[in-house]
Amino acid sequence: MLQNPVHLRLAKLESWQHMTFMACLCERMFPNYWAFCQQTEFADPQLYRRILDLIWESLTVKDAKINFDSQLEKLESAIPNGDDFDIYGVHPAIDACVALSEVVHAQLSGETLEHAIEVSRTSITTVAILEMTQAGREMTDEELRENQAVIDEWDLQWEIFRLLADCEERDLELIKGLRSDLREAGISNIGILFQQQGDKT
């Protein structure tokens, strides 16, 4: 799937920046998982929320003691099987889980760069597949590169990257600000709006 120069630039960042970048992209994928769970009653979407909150906590709380092995186990049991559901929404939900599991694996291994690139690719793939589903056909990489939804997703990834790249050291205010902004916006990478009390969009 689509490559982007942001993948090369991520190599210049430190681990905490990679982790924040990934957490931001997962924050934008959470409404996709939430909407799927609302629609199908497959699982409790709060499980995803709790694991992602622990990732944010590990970025902002010094020496936070979190058992990520246990979190990974919980997450793996909450990933839907695409063959079990005949609805489009299962695919963005799986992508959201795949991305979050990449973040947890990065936390466990300490190797963050390749996981950050994978989360970036997963998020753009979700967008590209929606565009192709709506168009009813496969699109070439060239077509996708010129697709407005794909352009918007890359722009947002670059924006997060630039904010992080401008930091010389771990900036707790920036991390908390990114988390807060994305949570308050509540809009996923494919335009699904998270509503705490409401029904799915």
Protein Blocks (a to p, Z undefined) as FASTA:
>chain_A
ZZdfklmmmmmpcfklmmmmmmmmmmmmmmmmmmmmmmnomacfklmmmmmmmmmmmmmm
ghiacdfklmmmmmmmmcccfklpccfklmmmmmmmmmmmmmmmmmmnopaklmmmmmmm
mmmmmmmmmmmmmnopacdfklmmmpmklmmmmmmmmmmmmmmmmpmbdcfklmmmmmmm
mmmnopafkopacdfklccZZ
